[in-house]
Amino acid sequence: MIFLIAGALIGWLAAIVGRIEDGPRIAVNLVAGGIGAAIFGTFANRGSVLSGASAISIPAAAGGALIAIVIVALLRNQSFRK
C-alpha cells in the first residue's frame, strides 16, 4: 500500500513538473506511478508484499515509478506523431 501511495505521489509530481493540465493524462501518470512503484518495490522486497517498506524498497519503488512514467510519456508522444 505504501508503494502505491508513493508511486501515485510521484506521478502527481511528474504531472506538475511536466505541466500536464489534462485530467485523464494526470490520472494515467498517477496509475503508472503506482503500478511501477508496486512492481519495483515488491521486487526489491524479494517478492514479498507483506514485509513492508525497507531502506532498499523505497528508493526502488521511486525509481520504478519514474521509469513507468517515462515509458508512458514516450508512448504518449509516439502516438501523437503518427
N, C-alpha and C positions, 0 to 999 in steps of 0.2 A: 504494500500500500504506500509506503514511503517513496518507493521508486516512481510510482505513477504520479504522485503529487509533485515530486521534484521534477520529473520529466515534463509535466504539464506547465509548471512554472517556467522552465527553460524555454518551452515552446511559446509561452506568452511573451517572455522577454525577447525572443527572436522576432516575434511579430512587431514589437515596439522598435527594435533596432532596425529591422527591415522596412519600417514604416508601412506596414500592411494594415489597411483600414477596412478591408472587405471581411465581413463576418465569417463566411464559410472558409476563407483562407486562414483566418486566425484559428478556427476550430480544427482545421487539418493540422496546423502546427502543434496545437495542444495534444491532439491524438497521437501524432507521430512522435512527439517528445515523450509522451507517456509510454508508448509501446517500446521505443528504443531504450528508455531507461529501465523498464521492466525486464527486457531481454538481457541487456548487458549487466544489470545489477544482479540478476539471478545467476547469470553465468559466472560473475565474479565471486558469488557465494557458493561456488561449486555445485550449482544446480538446486540449491535448497532455498525454497521460498520462505520457509518458516524460521530460518536462522536470524532474520532481521538485518539491519544495516550494520556494516562494518567500515573500518577505515579504508578498505580496499574497494568495497562495493559502491560507496557513494561517488567517488570520482569516476568509476567505471560507468555508473548509471548516467552521470552527467555527460560523459563522453559519448555514450550510446544515444542519448537524446539529441546531442548535437549532430552526430552522424546521420541519424534518421531525418532530422530537419533539413540537413544539407541535401540528402538524397531526394526528399520531397520537393525541395526548391529546384533542384536540377531537372527533375521530371516535369515540374510545372512549367519551367522555362522552355524545355524542349517541346512540350505540347503546344505552346504559343507560336513556335517557329514554323510549325507545319502549315 
